[in-house]
Amino acid sequence: TSITHPPIAVDGALYFITEHGEMVRLDPRLGRQIWAARGIKRFVAQSKDRVYVVDTANRLQARDAATGLLIGAVSVAGFELASAN
């Protein structure tokens, strides 16, 4: 599907968010998909081990950067979050 946000490059990872709310992490050297997650609206930040995104239910999610598995989420409805870090 179409990409709706500019690609985000962080520490050797490349993230894309599609128009259907799927976030994909690619290995930019090989062009290989590492993982994908559905229901993602916006990239917020990445730390060494975590990726932080806002989902389509207006929750801030913490995901494992290596696997994409959901670690936890908290509602941010009514809050303004800063631009992507």
N, C-alpha and C positions, 0 to 999 in steps of 0.2 A: 504494500500500500504506500501511499504518498507520505513523505516526511513533512511534518508540520512545524518543527522547531529546528533551528540550526543545530548541526551535530556538535557534541560536546566532547572534547578530548581532555582526559585527565590521567596522568601517570601511566601512559601506555595503554589506556582503554579508550574506546570510542563509543559514545552512546547516541542513539537515535530514538526519537519518539514519533510514532506514526499518527496519521489522522484518525485511526481507529483506537488510539490510546494504548498501543503496545510499545513498550520500551525494549530496545535491543542493545546488548553490549557486544561489540565486535573487537576482535584482535586486529588492529589496523595493519600489522605487518603481514598477516596471512589472509586477511579478509574473511576470517572465519567467525561465525556466531558463537559466542561464549554462553550466553543465556538470554532469555526474553521473559518479560512480565507484562501482564495485561492490566488495563484499567489505570494507566499512568497518565497524568495530565502535565506534570512539569518536573524537571530536574531541579534540585535545590543545592546539593553539595555532595562531595565525596570526602571521606576520611581514609585512613590507611586500610581499614577493614569493612567500611560501611558505605552504602550509597543512600542518600536521602532524597525522596521524591514526594510530590503531592499526587494523590490518586484522584480518581473521578468522583469520589465521595467526600472530597475535601479533608482527607486525613494525611498527616505527615507520616510517611512510612520510612522505616529503617530496613534496608536489605543488605544481605551479605554481598560484598563487592565481588567475591570470587564465584559465587553460585547463583546469586539473584534471589535466594530464598528470603522470604519475609521474616524479619526478626520481631517487629512490633509496629504499632501504628497508634496515633493519637489524633483526635479531631482538631483541625485548625480553622474550622468554619468561623467566620467573623474576624479572623486575624489577617493582617497584611504581612506577608513574608517578604524578606529582602530578595533582591535579584539573585540569580544563581551564583554560587561561590566557586 
